[in-house]
Amino acid sequence: MSRADDPYNNAWAESLWSRLKAELDMPKGGYESLEKLKSVLFEYIDGYYNIRRLHSGLNYLNPAAFEAMYYRKTA
């Protein structure tokens, strides 16, 4: 999180929270346990957000493909 009066350091965190709220179908009453919440968040972040979701900042590639391309170019 950023310091007061410095919103730019916080942009990536705000972007993630907005995507979580928009794309993750969270129940109104919350989850029945912390373990269930952890499981759902892990599945979303590691199973969708980092693997399949296309990111405009990465030239519409997913992070896994972007990293693979980066390492191929630098090897």
VEXDO-561403 format. One record per residue: x, y, z of N, C-alpha, C in turn; residue in three letters. Coordinates in steps of 0.2 Angstrom, whole numbers, padded with zeros to 4 digits, always signed. Example, Ala and Ser with C-alpha at 12.3 -4.5 7.8 and 13.67 -1.06 7.14 Angstrom:
2
+0066-0028+0039+0062-0022+0039+0066-0016+0039ALA
+0064-0011+0035+0068-0005+0036+0064+0000+0039SER
//
This chain:
75
+0004-0006+0000+0000+0000+0000+0004+0006+0000MET
+0002+0011-0003+0006+0017-0004+0005+0022+0002SER
+0010+0027+0002+0009+0032+0007+0004+0037+0006ARG
+0002+0041+0011-0003+0046+0010-0001+0051+0004ALA
-0006+0053+0000-0005+0057-0006+0000+0054-0011ASP
+0001+0048-0011+0005+0045-0017+0001+0039-0019ASP
-0004+0040-0023-0009+0034-0025-0006+0029-0031PRO
+0000+0031-0034+0002+0027-0039+0006+0021-0037TYR
+0009+0021-0031+0012+0014-0029+0006+0009-0027ASN
+0000+0011-0027-0005+0007-0025-0009+0004-0031ASN
-0008+0006-0037-0012+0005-0043-0012-0003-0044ALA
-0007-0007-0043-0007-0014-0045-0012-0017-0040TRP
-0012-0015-0033-0016-0018-0028-0023-0017-0030ALA
-0025-0010-0031-0031-0008-0033-0034-0012-0039GLU
-0030-0013-0044-0032-0017-0050-0034-0024-0048SER
-0030-0027-0044-0031-0034-0042-0038-0034-0038LEU
-0039-0030-0033-0045-0030-0029-0051-0029-0034TRP
-0050-0024-0039-0056-0023-0043-0058-0029-0047SER
-0053-0033-0050-0054-0039-0054-0057-0044-0049ARG
-0054-0045-0043-0057-0050-0039-0065-0049-0038LEU
-0066-0042-0036-0073-0041-0035-0078-0042-0041LYS
-0075-0040-0047-0079-0041-0053-0079-0048-0056ALA
-0074-0052-0055-0073-0059-0058-0075-0065-0054GLU
-0074-0064-0047-0075-0069-0043-0082-0069-0040LEU
-0085-0074-0040-0092-0074-0038-0092-0075-0031ASP
-0092-0070-0027-0092-0071-0019-0099-0071-0016MET
-0100-0076-0012-0107-0076-0009-0108-0070-0004PRO
-0114-0067-0004-0116-0061+0000-0114-0062+0008LYS
-0115-0068+0010-0114-0069+0017-0107-0071+0019GLY
-0103-0071+0014-0096-0073+0015-0095-0081+0014GLY
-0089-0083+0015-0088-0090+0015-0088-0094+0022TYR
-0090-0100+0022-0091-0103+0028-0085-0104+0033GLU
-0079-0104+0030-0073-0105+0034-0067-0101+0030SER
-0062-0100+0034-0056-0097+0031-0053-0101+0026LEU
-0053-0108+0027-0050-0113+0023-0053-0113+0016GLU
-0060-0112+0016-0064-0112+0010-0062-0105+0006LYS
-0061-0100+0009-0059-0094+0006-0052-0094+0003LEU
-0048-0097+0007-0041-0098+0004-0041-0102-0002LYS
-0045-0107-0002-0045-0112-0007-0048-0108-0014SER
-0053-0105-0013-0056-0101-0018-0051-0096-0021VAL
-0048-0092-0017-0043-0087-0019-0037-0090-0023LEU
-0035-0096-0020-0029-0099-0023-0031-0101-0030PHE
-0037-0104-0031-0039-0107-0037-0040-0101-0042GLU
-0043-0095-0040-0044-0090-0044-0037-0087-0046TYR
-0032-0086-0042-0026-0082-0043-0021-0087-0047ILE
-0020-0093-0045-0015-0097-0048-0018-0102-0053ASP
-0025-0102-0053-0028-0107-0059-0031-0103-0064GLY
-0032-0096-0063-0035-0092-0069-0031-0086-0070TYR
-0031-0081-0065-0028-0075-0066-0021-0075-0068TYR
-0016-0080-0066-0010-0080-0068-0009-0085-0074ASN
-0013-0089-0076-0012-0094-0081-0016-0092-0087ILE
-0023-0091-0087-0027-0090-0093-0029-0083-0094ARG
-0030-0079-0089-0032-0072-0090-0027-0068-0094ARG
-0030-0065-0099-0026-0060-0104-0025-0053-0100LEU
-0019-0051-0100-0018-0044-0097-0016-0039-0102HIS
-0019-0033-0102-0018-0028-0107-0011-0026-0107SER
-0008-0025-0100-0001-0023-0099+0004-0027-0102GLY
+0002-0034-0103+0007-0038-0106+0006-0040-0113LEU
+0003-0035-0117+0002-0036-0124-0003-0041-0125ASN
-0008-0042-0121-0014-0047-0121-0011-0054-0121TYR
-0006-0055-0117-0004-0062-0115-0005-0063-0108LEU
-0006-0070-0106-0006-0071-0099+0001-0071-0096ASN
+0001-0070-0090+0008-0070-0086+0012-0076-0088PRO
+0010-0082-0088+0014-0087-0089+0017-0087-0096ALA
+0013-0085-0101+0016-0085-0108+0021-0079-0108ALA
+0019-0074-0105+0024-0068-0105+0030-0070-0102PHE
+0030-0073-0097+0037-0075-0093+0041-0080-0098GLU
+0037-0085-0101+0040-0090-0105+0044-0086-0111ALA
+0040-0081-0114+0043-0077-0120+0049-0073-0117MET
+0048-0070-0111+0054-0066-0109+0060-0071-0108TYR
+0059-0077-0105+0065-0081-0104+0068-0084-0110TYR
+0064-0085-0115+0066-0087-0122+0071-0082-0125ARG
+0069-0076-0124+0072-0070-0127+0079-0069-0123LYS
+0079-0070-0117+0085-0068-0113+0090-0074-0113THR
+0088-0080-0115+0092-0086-0114+0097-0086-0120ALA
//
